[in-house]
């Protein structure tokens, strides 16, 4: 005798989940977008910088010898090299000032890669400075991390 399979419970569950509000949907159905996750990384970096915590700021970067940072001083390679560059460029709290990111643009390069363009501005007692940046983010098991940073200082009138 052939047994009949009842698909009604599975169909009912699928239809029900389609109408569940995100606040009570399972986590798999409510994962934040790449943009939202990357914005959170940048916000965390900005907050760390404004506390004077360079090490916490660097947690937004890929902790790898393959990390690269390009700027007016050339290219720093590896997480340790990028950290050394930040400590040399910003030796004390006064030189760090207060950081603000703005004009962020996101371009998804694939399911696990994103390009972010933006502007940065440091408000400092010794004189403000700012410019533009291009960041390449990659998604890792621990979250989105910067794998390449190209940052340039630009006179204030040209930064936007």
DSSP file (Angstrom, degrees, kcal/mol; ACC not computed):
  #  RESIDUE AA STRUCTURE BP1 BP2  ACC     N-H-->O    O-->H-N    N-H-->O    O-->H-N    TCO  KAPPA ALPHA  PHI   PSI    X-CA   Y-CA   Z-CA
    1    1 A X              0   0    0      0, 0.0     2,-0.3     0, 0.0     0, 0.0   0.000 360.0 360.0 360.0 131.5    0.0    0.0    0.0
    2    2 A X        -     0   0    0      1,-0.0     2,-0.4     0, 0.0     0, 0.0  -0.582 360.0-134.9 -79.7 132.8    1.4    3.4   -1.0
    3    3 A X        -     0   0    0     -2,-0.3     2,-0.4     1,-0.0    -1,-0.0  -0.741  13.3-135.7 -92.4 136.0    1.7    5.9    1.8
    4    4 A X        -     0   0    0     -2,-0.4     2,-0.5     2,-0.0    -1,-0.0  -0.735  12.9-140.6 -90.6 134.1    0.5    9.5    1.2
    5    5 A X        -     0   0    0     -2,-0.4     2,-0.8     2,-0.0    -1,-0.0  -0.825   8.6-143.1 -96.6 131.4    2.7   12.3    2.4
    6    6 A X        +     0   0    0     -2,-0.5     3,-0.3     1,-0.1     4,-0.3  -0.838  22.1 174.9 -97.3 108.1    1.0   15.3    3.9
    7    7 A X     >  +     0   0    0     -2,-0.8     4,-2.3     1,-0.2     3,-0.3   0.474  54.4  99.3 -88.9  -4.1    2.8   18.5    2.9
    8    8 A X  H  > S+     0   0    0      1,-0.2     4,-2.7     2,-0.2     5,-0.2   0.883  78.9  51.2 -55.6 -45.9    0.2   20.8    4.5
    9    9 A X  H  > S+     0   0    0     -3,-0.3     4,-2.4     1,-0.2    -1,-0.2   0.913 112.2  47.1 -61.3 -40.3    2.2   21.5    7.8
   10   10 A X  H  > S+     0   0    0     -4,-0.3     4,-2.2    -3,-0.3    -1,-0.2   0.910 114.2  46.6 -66.9 -41.8    5.3   22.5    5.8
   11   11 A X  H  X S+     0   0    0     -4,-2.3     4,-2.4     2,-0.2     5,-0.2   0.907 111.7  51.8 -65.8 -41.7    3.3   24.7    3.5
   12   12 A X  H  X S+     0   0    0     -4,-2.7     4,-2.5    -5,-0.3    -2,-0.2   0.924 110.6  48.4 -59.9 -45.8    1.5   26.3    6.5
   13   13 A X  H  X S+     0   0    0     -4,-2.4     4,-2.7     2,-0.2     5,-0.2   0.912 111.1  50.1 -63.2 -43.7    4.9   27.0    8.2
   14   14 A X  H  X S+     0   0    0     -4,-2.2     4,-1.4     1,-0.2    -1,-0.2   0.914 113.0  46.0 -61.7 -43.8    6.4   28.6    5.1
   15   15 A X  H  X S+     0   0    0     -4,-2.4     4,-0.7     2,-0.2    -1,-0.2   0.907 112.8  50.9 -65.9 -41.5    3.3   30.8    4.6
   16   16 A X  H >< S+     0   0    0     -4,-2.5     3,-1.2     1,-0.2     4,-0.3   0.930 109.3  49.8 -62.1 -46.6    3.3   31.8    8.3
   17   17 A X  H >< S+     0   0    0     -4,-2.7     3,-0.9     1,-0.3    -1,-0.2   0.803 101.6  63.6 -64.9 -28.6    7.1   32.7    8.2
   18   18 A X  H 3< S+     0   0    0     -4,-1.4    -1,-0.3     1,-0.2    -2,-0.2   0.763 110.3  38.9 -65.7 -23.4    6.6   34.8    5.2
   19   19 A X  T << S+     0   0    0     -3,-1.2     2,-0.4    -4,-0.7    -1,-0.2   0.326  85.7 116.7-110.3   6.3    4.3   37.1    7.2
   20   20 A X  S <  S-     0   0    0     -3,-0.9     5,-0.1    -4,-0.3    -3,-0.0  -0.617  71.8-115.6 -76.0 129.2    6.2   37.1   10.5
   21   21 A X    >>  -     0   0    0     -2,-0.4     3,-1.7     1,-0.1     4,-0.8  -0.341  24.6-115.0 -62.0 146.7    7.4   40.6   11.4
   22   22 A X  G >4 S+     0   0    0      1,-0.3     3,-0.6     2,-0.2    -1,-0.1   0.803 110.9  67.3 -55.0 -32.4   11.2   40.9   11.5
   23   23 A X  G 34 S+     0   0    0      1,-0.2    -1,-0.3     0, 0.0    -2,-0.0   0.793 114.9  27.0 -61.9 -27.1   11.2   41.6   15.2
   24   24 A X  G <4 S+     0   0    0     -3,-1.7    -1,-0.2     2,-0.1    -2,-0.2   0.359  96.8 110.7-116.7   5.6   10.0   38.1   16.0
   25   25 A X  S << S-     0   0    0     -4,-0.8     5,-0.1    -3,-0.6    -8,-0.0  -0.437  81.9 -89.1 -74.0 153.9   11.4   36.3   13.0
   26   26 A X    >>  -     0   0    0      1,-0.1     3,-1.8    -2,-0.1     4,-0.6  -0.243  41.0-107.1 -58.9 154.2   14.2   33.8   13.6
   27   27 A X  G >4 S+     0   0    0      1,-0.3     3,-1.2     2,-0.2     4,-0.2   0.828 117.6  63.2 -55.4 -36.0   17.7   35.3   13.3
   28   28 A X  G 34 S+     0   0    0      1,-0.3     3,-0.4     2,-0.2    -1,-0.3   0.786 107.0  44.4 -61.7 -25.9   18.4   33.6   10.0
   29   29 A X  G <4 S+     0   0    0     -3,-1.8    -1,-0.3     1,-0.2    -2,-0.2   0.539 114.9  48.3 -93.9  -8.4   15.5   35.7    8.5
   30   30 A X  S << S+     0   0    0     -3,-1.2    -1,-0.2    -4,-0.6    -2,-0.2   0.057  71.9 147.8-121.9  25.6   16.5   39.0   10.1
   31   31 A X        -     0   0    0     -3,-0.4    -3,-0.0    -4,-0.2     2,-0.0  -0.378  51.9-112.7 -63.4 135.5   20.3   39.2    9.4
   32   32 A X        -     0   0    0      1,-0.1    -1,-0.1    -2,-0.1    -2,-0.0  -0.329  35.3-102.2 -68.4 153.3   21.4   42.8    9.0
   33   33 A X     >  -     0   0    0      1,-0.1     4,-2.4     4,-0.0     5,-0.2  -0.216  29.2-107.5 -69.7 163.2   22.6   43.9    5.5
   34   34 A X  H  > S+     0   0    0      1,-0.2     4,-2.8     2,-0.2     5,-0.2   0.916 121.4  53.1 -56.2 -44.6   26.2   44.2    4.6
   35   35 A X  H  > S+     0   0    0      1,-0.2     4,-2.9     2,-0.2    -1,-0.2   0.929 108.7  48.3 -59.6 -46.2   25.8   48.0    4.7
   36   36 A X  H  > S+     0   0    0      1,-0.2     4,-1.7     2,-0.2    -1,-0.2   0.911 113.8  47.1 -60.9 -43.2   24.3   48.0    8.2
   37   37 A X  H  X S+     0   0    0     -4,-2.4     4,-1.7     2,-0.2    -2,-0.2   0.904 113.7  47.1 -66.9 -41.4   27.1   45.8    9.5
   38   38 A X  H  X S+     0   0    0     -4,-2.8     4,-2.5     1,-0.2    -2,-0.2   0.898 108.9  54.7 -68.2 -40.3   29.9   47.9    7.9
   39   39 A X  H  X S+     0   0    0     -4,-2.9     4,-2.4    -5,-0.2    -1,-0.2   0.884 106.7  52.8 -58.5 -37.4   28.3   51.1    9.2
   40   40 A X  H  X S+     0   0    0     -4,-1.7     4,-2.4     2,-0.2    -1,-0.2   0.894 107.7  50.7 -65.0 -40.2   28.5   49.5   12.7
   41   41 A X  H  X S+     0   0    0     -4,-1.7     4,-2.4     2,-0.2    -2,-0.2   0.937 112.4  46.7 -61.6 -46.0   32.2   48.8   12.2
   42   42 A X  H  X S+     0   0    0     -4,-2.5     4,-2.6     2,-0.2    -2,-0.2   0.880 111.7  50.5 -65.4 -38.5   32.8   52.4   11.1
   43   43 A X  H  X S+     0   0    0     -4,-2.4     4,-2.5     2,-0.2    -1,-0.2   0.910 110.9  49.3 -64.3 -42.4   30.8   53.7   14.0
   44   44 A X  H  X S+     0   0    0     -4,-2.4     4,-2.4     2,-0.2    -2,-0.2   0.900 112.0  49.0 -63.8 -41.2   32.8   51.5   16.5
   45   45 A X  H  X S+     0   0    0     -4,-2.4     4,-2.8     2,-0.2    -2,-0.2   0.934 110.8  49.6 -63.0 -45.7   36.0   52.8   14.9
   46   46 A X  H  X S+     0   0    0     -4,-2.6     4,-2.3     1,-0.2    53,-0.3   0.921 112.3  47.9 -59.9 -44.8   34.9   56.4   15.1
   47   47 A X  H  X S+     0   0    0     -4,-2.5     4,-0.8     2,-0.2    -1,-0.2   0.906 112.1  49.3 -63.0 -42.3   34.0   56.0   18.8
   48   48 A X  H ><>S+     0   0    0     -4,-2.4     5,-2.7     1,-0.2     3,-0.8   0.922 111.3  49.6 -63.2 -44.5   37.3   54.2   19.6
   49   49 A X  H ><5S+     0   0    0     -4,-2.8     3,-1.7     1,-0.2    -2,-0.2   0.923 108.2  53.0 -59.4 -44.7   39.3   57.0   17.9
   50   50 A X  H 3<5S+     0   0    0     -4,-2.3    -1,-0.2     1,-0.3    -2,-0.2   0.643 107.0  52.6 -70.9 -13.6   37.4   59.6   19.8
   51   51 A X  T <<5S-     0   0    0     -4,-0.8    -1,-0.3    -3,-0.8    -2,-0.2   0.480 119.3-113.4 -90.1  -7.2   38.3   57.8   23.1
   52   52 A X  T < 5S+     0   0    0     -3,-1.7     2,-0.9    -4,-0.4    -3,-0.2   0.703  72.7 138.7  82.4  20.8   41.9   57.9   22.0
   53   53 A X     >< +     0   0    0     -5,-2.7     4,-2.1     1,-0.2    -1,-0.2  -0.757  21.9 171.1-106.1  86.9   42.0   54.1   21.7
   54   54 A X  H  > S+     0   0    0     -2,-0.9     4,-2.3     1,-0.2    -1,-0.2   0.883  78.6  56.0 -63.6 -39.5   44.0   53.3   18.5
   55   55 A X  H  4 S+     0   0    0      1,-0.2     4,-0.4     2,-0.2    -1,-0.2   0.913 109.7  45.1 -61.6 -42.7   44.1   49.6   19.3
   56   56 A X  H >4 S+     0   0    0      1,-0.2     3,-1.1     2,-0.2     4,-0.2   0.884 110.6  55.4 -67.0 -37.8   40.3   49.4   19.5
   57   57 A X  H >< S+     0   0    0     -4,-2.1     3,-1.4     1,-0.3    -2,-0.2   0.899 103.3  56.1 -58.2 -41.4   40.1   51.5   16.3
   58   58 A X  G >< S+     0   0    0     -4,-2.3     3,-2.0     1,-0.3    -1,-0.3   0.588  82.8  84.1 -71.5 -10.4   42.3   48.9   14.5
   59   59 A X  G <  S+     0   0    0     -3,-1.1    -1,-0.3    -4,-0.4    -2,-0.2   0.689  80.4  66.8 -65.7 -15.6   39.9   46.1   15.4
   60   60 A X  G <  S+     0   0    0     -3,-1.4    86,-2.6    -4,-0.2    -1,-0.3   0.570  91.5  81.4 -77.6  -9.2   38.0   47.2   12.3
   61   61 A X  B <  S-a  146   0A   0     -3,-2.0     2,-0.4    84,-0.2    86,-0.2  -0.661  95.9 -97.2 -97.4 154.0   40.9   46.0   10.2
   62   62 A X        -     0   0    0     84,-2.9     2,-1.9    -2,-0.3     5,-0.2  -0.545  33.1-134.4 -65.1 122.0   41.7   42.5    9.1
   63   63 A X        +     0   0    0     -2,-0.4     2,-0.3    -4,-0.1    -1,-0.1  -0.571  65.2 112.6 -83.4  80.1   44.3   41.2   11.5
   64   64 A X  S >  S-     0   0    0     -2,-1.9    15,-1.3     1,-0.0     3,-1.3  -0.987  78.6-121.3-150.3 150.8   46.6   39.7    8.8
   65   65 A X  T 3  S+     0   0    0     -2,-0.3    13,-0.1    13,-0.3    -2,-0.0   0.620 112.6  64.6 -68.2 -10.3   50.0   40.2    7.3
   66   66 A X  T 3  S+     0   0    0     11,-0.1    -1,-0.2    12,-0.1    -3,-0.1   0.497  74.0 114.8 -91.2  -5.4   48.1   40.7    4.0
   67   67 A X    <   -     0   0    0     -3,-1.3    11,-3.5    -5,-0.2     2,-0.4  -0.382  50.3-162.0 -61.2 141.5   46.3   43.9    5.2
   68   68 A X  E     -Cb  77 148A   0     79,-1.6    81,-1.7     9,-0.2     2,-0.4  -0.980  16.1-173.1-131.2 146.4   47.4   47.0    3.2
   69   69 A X  E     -Cb  76 149A   0      7,-2.2     7,-3.2    -2,-0.4     2,-0.4  -0.977   9.0-168.2-136.1 120.0   47.1   50.8    3.9
   70   70 A X  E     +Cb  75 150A   0     79,-3.2    81,-2.2    -2,-0.4     2,-0.2  -0.915  23.9 132.5-112.6 137.1   48.0   53.3    1.2
   71   71 A X  E >  S-C   74   0A   0      3,-2.3     3,-2.0    -2,-0.4    81,-0.2  -0.839  71.8 -60.4-158.2-166.1   48.4   57.0    1.9
   72   72 A X  T 3  S+     0   0    0     79,-0.4     3,-0.1     1,-0.3    80,-0.1   0.740 129.0  57.3 -64.2 -22.3   50.8   59.9    1.2
   73   73 A X  T 3  S-     0   0    0      1,-0.3    -1,-0.3     3,-0.0     2,-0.3   0.324 118.1-105.3 -89.4   8.1   53.5   58.1    3.1
   74   74 A X  E <   -C   71   0A   0     -3,-2.0    -3,-2.3     2,-0.0     2,-0.5  -0.730  58.6 -33.9 104.6-156.6   53.4   55.1    0.9
   75   75 A X  E     -C   70   0A   0     -2,-0.3     2,-0.4    -5,-0.2    -5,-0.2  -0.926  46.2-156.9-113.1 125.4   51.9   51.6    1.6
   76   76 A X  E     -C   69   0A   0     -7,-3.2    -7,-2.2    -2,-0.5     2,-0.4  -0.812  16.5-152.2 -94.2 138.7   52.0   50.0    5.0
   77   77 A X  E  >  +C   68   0A   0     -2,-0.4     4,-0.6    -9,-0.2    -9,-0.2  -0.926  48.8  11.0-119.6 138.5   51.7   46.2    5.0
   78   78 A X  H  > S-     0   0    0    -11,-3.5     4,-2.5    -2,-0.4   -13,-0.3   0.211  87.4 -82.1  82.5 155.4   50.3   43.9    7.6
   79   79 A X  H  > S+     0   0    0    -15,-1.3     4,-2.4     1,-0.2     5,-0.2   0.903 130.8  49.5 -59.8 -42.8   48.3   44.6   10.7
   80   80 A X  H  > S+     0   0    0      1,-0.2     4,-2.5     2,-0.2    -1,-0.2   0.887 110.6  50.7 -64.9 -38.4   51.4   45.4   12.7
   81   81 A X  H  X S+     0   0    0     -4,-0.6     4,-2.0     2,-0.2    -2,-0.2   0.890 110.7  48.2 -65.4 -39.9   52.6   47.8    9.9
   82   82 A X  H  X S+     0   0    0     -4,-2.5     4,-2.3     2,-0.2    -2,-0.2   0.905 111.6  50.4 -67.4 -40.6   49.3   49.6    9.9
   83   83 A X  H  X S+     0   0    0     -4,-2.4     4,-2.5     1,-0.2    -2,-0.2   0.932 110.0  49.9 -62.2 -44.3   49.4   49.9   13.7
   84   84 A X  H  X S+     0   0    0     -4,-2.5     4,-2.1     1,-0.2    -1,-0.2   0.888 109.5  52.6 -60.7 -39.1   52.9   51.3   13.5
   85   85 A X  H  X S+     0   0    0     -4,-2.0     4,-2.6     2,-0.2     5,-0.2   0.922 110.2  47.1 -62.7 -45.0   51.8   53.8   10.9
   86   86 A X  H  X S+     0   0    0     -4,-2.3     4,-2.4     1,-0.2    -2,-0.2   0.917 112.4  49.3 -63.8 -42.9   48.9   55.0   13.0
   87   87 A X  H  < S+     0   0    0     -4,-2.5    -1,-0.2     1,-0.2    -2,-0.2   0.863 113.7  46.7 -65.6 -34.8   51.1   55.3   16.1
   88   88 A X  H  < S+     0   0    0     -4,-2.1     3,-0.5    -5,-0.2    -2,-0.2   0.920 117.1  42.4 -70.9 -44.2   53.7   57.3   14.2
   89   89 A X  H  < S+     0   0    0     -4,-2.6     2,-0.3     1,-0.3    -2,-0.2   0.797 127.7  30.6 -73.1 -28.9   51.1   59.6   12.5
   90   90 A X     <  +     0   0    0     -4,-2.4    -1,-0.3    -5,-0.2    -2,-0.1  -0.659  68.2 164.1-132.2  75.2   49.1   60.1   15.8
   91   91 A X        +     0   0    0     -3,-0.5     2,-0.3    -2,-0.3    -1,-0.1   0.664  65.3  19.5 -72.1 -16.7   51.6   59.9   18.7
   92   92 A X  S  > S-     0   0    0      1,-0.1     4,-1.2     0, 0.0     3,-0.3  -0.927  84.3 -98.1-148.1 171.5   49.3   61.4   21.3
   93   93 A X  H  > S+     0   0    0     -2,-0.3     4,-1.6     1,-0.2     3,-0.4   0.866 117.8  56.9 -60.5 -39.6   45.7   62.2   22.0
   94   94 A X  H  4 S+     0   0    0      1,-0.2    32,-0.3     2,-0.2    -1,-0.2   0.886 105.7  50.1 -62.8 -39.0   46.0   65.9   20.9
   95   95 A X  H  4 S+     0   0    0     -3,-0.3    -1,-0.2     1,-0.2    -2,-0.2   0.766 107.1  57.0 -71.4 -23.5   47.2   64.8   17.4
   96   96 A X  H  < S+     0   0    0     -4,-1.2    -1,-0.2    -3,-0.4    -2,-0.2   0.885  82.0 171.6 -73.9 -38.9   44.2   62.4   17.1
   97   97 A X     <  -     0   0    0     -4,-1.6     2,-0.5    25,-0.1    27,-0.2  -0.204  49.5 -41.7  62.3-156.0   41.6   65.0   17.7
   98   98 A X  E     -D  123   0A   0     25,-2.0    25,-2.4   -47,-0.1     2,-0.3  -0.953  61.1-145.0-113.9 122.6   37.9   64.1   17.1
   99   99 A X  E     +D  122   0A   0     -2,-0.5     2,-0.4   -53,-0.3    23,-0.2  -0.655  18.5 177.6 -92.6 138.8   37.1   62.0   14.1
  100  100 A X  E     -D  121   0A   0     21,-1.8    21,-1.6    -2,-0.3     2,-0.3  -0.987  13.1-155.8-137.5 130.8   34.0   62.2   12.0
  101  101 A X  E     +D  120   0A   0     -2,-0.4     2,-0.3    19,-0.2    19,-0.2  -0.784  24.3 163.8 -97.2 147.6   33.2   60.1    8.9
  102  102 A X  E     +D  119   0A   0     17,-2.2    17,-2.7    -2,-0.3    -2,-0.0  -0.947  44.0  38.4-152.7 173.5   30.7   61.5    6.3
  103  103 A X  E    S-     0   0A   0     -2,-0.3     2,-0.2    15,-0.2    -1,-0.1   0.846  70.3-173.6  50.8  45.0   29.5   61.1    2.7
  104  104 A X  E     -     0   0A   0     14,-0.1     2,-0.4    -3,-0.1    14,-0.2  -0.501   8.9-173.1 -73.5 134.0   29.7   57.3    2.8
  105  105 A X  E     -D  117   0A   0     12,-2.5    12,-2.3    -2,-0.2     2,-0.4  -0.993   7.6-155.2-126.4 135.7   29.0   55.5   -0.4
  106  106 A X  E     -D  116   0A   0     -2,-0.4     2,-0.4    10,-0.2    10,-0.2  -0.925  12.3-178.2-117.1 134.3   28.7   51.7   -0.6
  107  107 A X  E     -D  115   0A   0      8,-2.5     8,-2.7    -2,-0.4     2,-0.3  -0.926  22.5-141.1-131.1 107.8   29.3   49.4   -3.6
  108  108 A X  E     -D  114   0A   0     -2,-0.4     6,-0.3     6,-0.2     3,-0.1  -0.531  16.6-174.9 -68.0 124.4   28.7   45.7   -3.0
  109  109 A X  E     -     0   0A   0      4,-2.5     2,-0.3    -2,-0.3     5,-0.2   0.499  65.5 -38.0 -98.8  -7.0   31.5   43.9   -4.9
  110  110 A X  E >  S-D  113   0A   0      3,-1.2     3,-1.0     1,-0.0    -1,-0.3  -0.934  83.6 -62.1 165.9-177.5   30.1   40.4   -4.2
  111  111 A X  T 3  S+     0   0    0     -2,-0.3     3,-0.0     1,-0.2    -1,-0.0   0.750 134.9  26.5 -65.4 -21.5   28.4   38.5   -1.4
  112  112 A X  T 3  S+     0   0    0      1,-0.0    27,-2.1    26,-0.0     2,-0.3   0.097 113.3  69.1-129.4  23.5   31.4   39.0    0.9
  113  113 A X  E <   +DE 110 138A   0     -3,-1.0    -4,-2.5    25,-0.2    -3,-1.2  -0.999  49.6 174.8-145.5 140.9   33.1   42.1   -0.4
  114  114 A X  E     -DE 108 137A   0     23,-2.2    23,-3.4    -2,-0.3     2,-0.4  -0.997  20.8-144.1-147.6 139.3   32.2   45.8   -0.4
  115  115 A X  E     -DE 107 136A   0     -8,-2.7    -8,-2.5    -2,-0.3     2,-0.5  -0.876  18.3-165.8-100.5 134.7   33.9   49.1   -1.4
  116  116 A X  E     -DE 106 135A   0     19,-2.8    19,-2.9    -2,-0.4     2,-0.3  -0.984   3.9-169.8-125.7 123.1   33.2   52.1    0.8
  117  117 A X  E     +DE 105 134A   0    -12,-2.3   -12,-2.5    -2,-0.5     2,-0.3  -0.827  26.2 133.2-103.2 148.2   34.0   55.7   -0.3
  118  118 A X  E     - E   0 133A   0     15,-1.8    15,-2.4    -2,-0.3     2,-0.3  -0.990  46.5-101.1-173.5-179.1   33.8   58.5    2.2
  119  119 A X  E     -DE 102 132A   0    -17,-2.7   -17,-2.2    -2,-0.3     2,-0.3  -0.881  25.2-160.1-117.7 151.4   35.2   61.6    3.8
  120  120 A X  E     -DE 101 131A   0     11,-2.1    11,-2.3    -2,-0.3     2,-0.4  -0.953   4.9-171.1-129.8 152.4   37.0   61.9    7.2
  121  121 A X  E     -DE 100 130A   0    -21,-1.6   -21,-1.8    -2,-0.3     2,-0.5  -0.981   8.9-159.3-146.3 129.7   37.6   65.0    9.3
  122  122 A X  E     -DE  99 129A   0      7,-3.7     7,-1.8    -2,-0.4     2,-0.7  -0.953   8.7-155.1-109.1 122.8   39.7   65.5   12.4
  123  123 A X  E     +D   98   0A   0    -25,-2.4   -25,-2.0    -2,-0.5     2,-0.3  -0.875  28.4 167.3 -94.9 118.3   38.8   68.4   14.7
  124  124 A X    >   -     0   0    0     -2,-0.7     3,-1.5   -27,-0.2   -29,-0.1  -0.965  47.8-128.0-136.5 149.1   41.9   69.4   16.6
  125  125 A X  T 3  S+     0   0    0     -2,-0.3     3,-0.1     1,-0.3    -1,-0.1   0.852 112.8  53.4 -61.0 -34.6   43.1   72.3   18.7
  126  126 A X  T 3  S-     0   0    0    -32,-0.3    -1,-0.3     1,-0.3     2,-0.1   0.356 133.2 -57.7 -84.2   6.5   46.2   72.5   16.6
  127  127 A X    <   -     0   0    0     -3,-1.5    -1,-0.3     2,-0.0    -2,-0.1  -0.004  56.9 -97.1 122.5 132.3   44.3   72.7   13.3
  128  128 A X        -     0   0    0     -3,-0.1     2,-0.3    -5,-0.1    -5,-0.2  -0.334  35.6-174.9 -74.2 156.3   41.7   70.6   11.6
  129  129 A X  E     +E  122   0A   0     -7,-1.8    -7,-3.7    26,-0.1     2,-0.3  -0.980   9.7 156.4-147.4 153.2   42.6   68.1    8.9
  130  130 A X  E     +E  121   0A   0     24,-0.4    24,-2.7    -2,-0.3     2,-0.3  -0.950   2.9 149.8-163.1-179.3   40.5   65.9    6.6
  131  131 A X  E     -EF 120 153A   0    -11,-2.3   -11,-2.1    22,-0.3     2,-0.3  -0.943  40.1 -64.9 174.9-152.2   40.3   64.1    3.4
  132  132 A X  E     -EF 119 152A   0     20,-1.9    20,-2.8    -2,-0.3     2,-0.3  -0.846  34.2-165.0-128.0 161.3   38.8   61.1    1.6
  133  133 A X  E     -EF 118 151A   0    -15,-2.4   -15,-1.8    -2,-0.3     2,-0.4  -0.987  15.2-154.8-146.0 156.2   39.1   57.4    1.8
  134  134 A X  E     -EF 117 150A   0     16,-2.1    16,-2.5    -2,-0.3     2,-0.4  -0.993  21.4-172.3-127.2 122.2   38.4   54.2   -0.1
  135  135 A X  E     -EF 116 149A   0    -19,-2.9   -19,-2.8    -2,-0.4     2,-0.6  -0.937  15.0-153.7-117.0 138.2   38.0   51.1    2.0
  136  136 A X  E     -EF 115 148A   0     12,-2.7    11,-3.3    -2,-0.4    12,-1.2  -0.960  18.8-165.9-108.3 117.5   37.7   47.5    0.8
  137  137 A X  E     -EF 114 146A   0    -23,-3.4   -23,-2.2    -2,-0.6     2,-0.4  -0.792   6.1-168.8-101.7 144.8   35.8   45.4    3.3
  138  138 A X  E     -EF 113 145A   0      7,-2.6     7,-2.4    -2,-0.3     2,-0.5  -0.989  23.2-122.5-129.5 143.3   35.6   41.6    3.3
  139  139 A X  E     + F   0 144A   0    -27,-2.1     2,-0.2    -2,-0.4     5,-0.2  -0.742  34.1 175.3 -89.0 128.1   33.3   39.5    5.4
  140  140 A X  E >   - F   0 143A   0      3,-2.3     3,-2.0    -2,-0.5   -78,-0.0  -0.731  50.0 -93.7-119.4 169.6   35.0   36.9    7.6
  141  141 A X  T 3  S+     0   0    0      1,-0.3     3,-0.1    -2,-0.2    -2,-0.0   0.844 128.9  50.4 -54.6 -32.8   33.4   34.6   10.2
  142  142 A X  T 3  S-     0   0    0      1,-0.3    -1,-0.3     3,-0.0     2,-0.2   0.498 125.8 -92.3 -84.9  -2.6   34.1   37.3   12.9
  143  143 A X  E <   - F   0 140A   0     -3,-2.0    -3,-2.3     2,-0.0    -1,-0.3  -0.736  64.7 -24.6 126.4-173.5   32.4   40.0   10.8
  144  144 A X  E     + F   0 139A   0     -5,-0.2     2,-0.3    -2,-0.2    -5,-0.2  -0.575  60.7 178.7 -77.7 134.3   33.3   42.6    8.2
  145  145 A X  E     - F   0 138A   0     -7,-2.4    -7,-2.6    -2,-0.3     2,-0.5  -0.973  33.6-108.6-136.6 150.4   36.9   43.8    8.2
  146  146 A X  E     +aF  61 137A   0    -86,-2.6   -84,-2.9    -2,-0.3    -9,-0.3  -0.661  31.4 175.4 -76.5 124.9   38.9   46.3    6.2
  147  147 A X  E    S+     0   0A   0    -11,-3.3   -79,-1.6    -2,-0.5     2,-0.3   0.624  72.3  20.7-103.9 -19.0   41.4   44.5    4.0
  148  148 A X  E     -bF  68 136A   0    -12,-1.2   -12,-2.7   -81,-0.2     2,-0.4  -0.974  63.1-172.7-149.6 137.4   42.6   47.6    2.2
  149  149 A X  E     -bF  69 135A   0    -81,-1.7   -79,-3.2    -2,-0.3     2,-0.5  -0.997   4.0-175.8-130.1 125.7   42.5   51.3    3.1
  150  150 A X  E     +bF  70 134A   0    -16,-2.5   -16,-2.1    -2,-0.4     2,-0.4  -0.952  17.0 175.2-121.2 109.6   43.5   54.2    0.8
  151  151 A X  E     - F   0 133A   0    -81,-2.2     2,-0.4    -2,-0.5   -79,-0.4  -0.942   7.5-176.1-120.7 135.8   43.3   57.4    2.7
  152  152 A X  E     - F   0 132A   0    -20,-2.8   -20,-1.9    -2,-0.4     2,-0.3  -0.984  24.6-127.7-130.7 140.7   44.3   60.9    1.5
  153  153 A X  E     - F   0 131A   0     -2,-0.4     2,-0.4   -22,-0.2   -22,-0.3  -0.694  31.5-176.2 -81.3 139.1   44.4   64.3    3.1
  154  154 A X        -     0   0    0    -24,-2.7   -24,-0.4    -2,-0.3     5,-0.2  -0.998  35.3 -96.8-136.9 137.2   42.5   66.9    1.1
  155  155 A X    >>  -     0   0    0     -2,-0.4     3,-2.1     1,-0.1     4,-1.1  -0.258  44.3-109.8 -51.6 143.1   42.2   70.6    1.8
  156  156 A X  G >4 S+     0   0    0      1,-0.3     3,-0.6     2,-0.2     4,-0.4   0.813 116.7  53.7 -49.0 -43.0   38.9   71.3    3.5
  157  157 A X  G 34 S+     0   0    0      1,-0.2    -1,-0.3     2,-0.1     3,-0.2   0.749 115.1  41.6 -67.8 -22.3   37.3   73.0    0.5
  158  158 A X  G <4 S+     0   0    0     -3,-2.1    -1,-0.2     1,-0.1    -2,-0.2   0.558  90.5  86.3 -99.9  -9.6   38.1   70.0   -1.8
  159  159 A X    <<        0   0    0     -4,-1.1    -1,-0.1    -3,-0.6    -2,-0.1   0.693 360.0 360.0 -68.9 -19.2   37.2   67.1    0.6
  160  160 A X              0   0    0     -4,-0.4    -1,-0.3    -3,-0.2    -2,-0.1   0.413 360.0 360.0-109.3 360.0   33.5   67.1   -0.4
